[in-house]
Amino acid sequence: MALMKILYHHRTVSKDGQDVHIREMVAALGRLGHEVVVAAPPAADGNAVASLRRGLPKRLSEALELAYSGPDFARLARAWALHRPDVLYERYSLFSLAGPWLKRRTGIPMLLEVNAPLCDERAIHGGLALPRLARWSERTAWRAADAVLPVTRVLAGVVADAGIPAERIHVIPNGIDRVRFATADGRAARRRLGLDGRLILGFCGFLRSWHGLGRVIEAMAGIPDPNLHLLLVGDGPARADLESHARARGIADRMTVLGIVPRDEIPDMVSAFDIALQPSAVEYASPLKLFDYMAAGRAIVAPDQPNIREVLRHRHDSLLFPPGDPAALGAAIALLCGDAALRRRLGDAAAGTILHGAYTWDANAARVETLARRLLAAESGHPLAVSPR
């Protein structure tokens, strides 16, 4: 079958889960044999813009974000002229119009990955000075795409509410590279951390207040087991408050915060968990950490809400509790702490869910490949409308 040349466009310079998603998708598309050309701002460029924006009034900062579509489009257009790609795959960013402009100028089929309704998200968490402009830019990007790829069905509903036809919306959740977990050694990680013999509650990710880890500390304080230990793999703005909270509740010696851990060490660390925690989740998100937990075969505690139920089932591969209910969260943790057999059963089922649901980056890349071929076939009327490389 003919291979494709894919122009992969994004405006992400952070090194968090966004970067993980980008790198994993690019690698998975490459494993299918396709040539992937990445068009993205250099780190120095992105950092300079971010630094400049911080010193500006919000209205000017947002106008600068939109204006950056100019040089971003120039970069994208150069990549198109040099490589003549078959399709454009873009990771959606607020105030970013470079992809739609390239689509309009060249007619290239465009697939748009949407991880969040960024206009709503910014309005809730950071505030928007130019909400009408933000909403216009978001809908312009979504409507320009031939295929919009939200990461959950919940988010797909938001996209549909913006007027995107259902036939152009295709849900592709986050995934995992199972190969990375094939040789994971949780026992070795426990030894390195001095946690042999402990019952480990674990969380992996950026530490923010909305993750609800303070509730986990409260739950631990109510379980009088000196071997119970909380292992936080990550760092972030909530770290100091969590450490202070643990000291106030008398469990500071039962909590370890590792800070930022290299990506290739994550499988070992997650495999060291006995119970993997997702205390809170954004209602439209597809949390990357869940797929890490599942691939490692860990017993998972997570909120019982629609986007989580798209992947997990209560008492089959996880324990789900009512969102925002600290007592229910604590009860789920306590139940798993006292039942090793239940932990094993849920963990084994979670690993099986990865397989049955095909929640892998390779499967996601294959879905993107199928969609891209359909778009090319619809454009030319030929099912193999891709020139061999």
QUIPE-V408409 format. One record per run of one state. SS is the DSSP state (@ for helix, = for strand, . for the rest). FROM is the first residue (numbers start at 1). LEN is the number of residues. If there is no record, write none. Layout:
# QUIPE-V408409
ss: (SS:SS)
from: (FROM:FROM)
len: (LEN:LEN)
This chain:
# QUIPE-V408409
ss: (.:=:.:@:.:=:.:@:.:@:.:@:.:=:.:@:.:=:.:@:.:@:.:=:.:@:.:@:=:.:=:.:@:.:@:.:=:.:@:.:@:.:=:.:@:.:@:=:.:@:.:=:.:@:.:=:.:@:.:=:.:=:.:@:.:@:.:=:@:.)
from: (1:5:11:17:32:35:41:43:55:58:68:69:84:87:92:98:107:109:115:118:126:131:145:147:151:153:162:166:169:170:176:177:179:183:186:194:199:205:209:212:213:222:228:234:239:249:252:255:258:263:272:275:279:288:296:299:304:306:310:314:315:318:322:326:338:340:358:360:361:381)
len: (4:6:6:15:3:6:2:12:3:10:1:15:3:5:6:9:2:6:3:8:5:14:2:4:2:9:4:3:1:6:1:2:4:3:8:5:6:4:3:1:9:6:6:5:10:3:3:3:5:9:3:4:9:8:3:5:2:4:4:1:3:4:4:12:2:18:2:1:20:9)
